[in-house]
């Protein structure tokens, strides 16, 4: 069996495309659902590749918009996210990050962890990684989006 059997690469021009050896997201399937693993998204503007701003809030908001764009390319939205990892340049920014995060996610919130890291790509202050579930129609195996963005 090939190493990539059951995997689909998800790519969209609505989120930054980097030249590093990675996919924006990879979806794997089982009989009743698929898991979608997104690569980390920073607060880069898709058109210019520049940071959305210098502060944590503007970068977090853009990073979450980029996450939303990749989710939409897979046919799902923020409600499908099961787990989120937030990487911050300064853990003291966690409260301001949380206020932006709450604009995009509702109860029941995804499982989440938040870490301070010493360096992020492009000098970013925030990077967000998520795992989402894509429901499938068990009779046909096709994906059934939970909602539109």
ABEGO torsion letter per residue (X at the ends): XBAABGBBBBBBAABBBBABBBBABBBBBBAABBBBBBBBBBABBAAAGBBAEABAAAAAAAAAAAAAAAAAAAGBBAAABABBBBBBABAAAAAAAAAAAAAABBOBBBBBBBBBBABBBGGBABBBBBBBBBBBBAAAGBBBBABBX
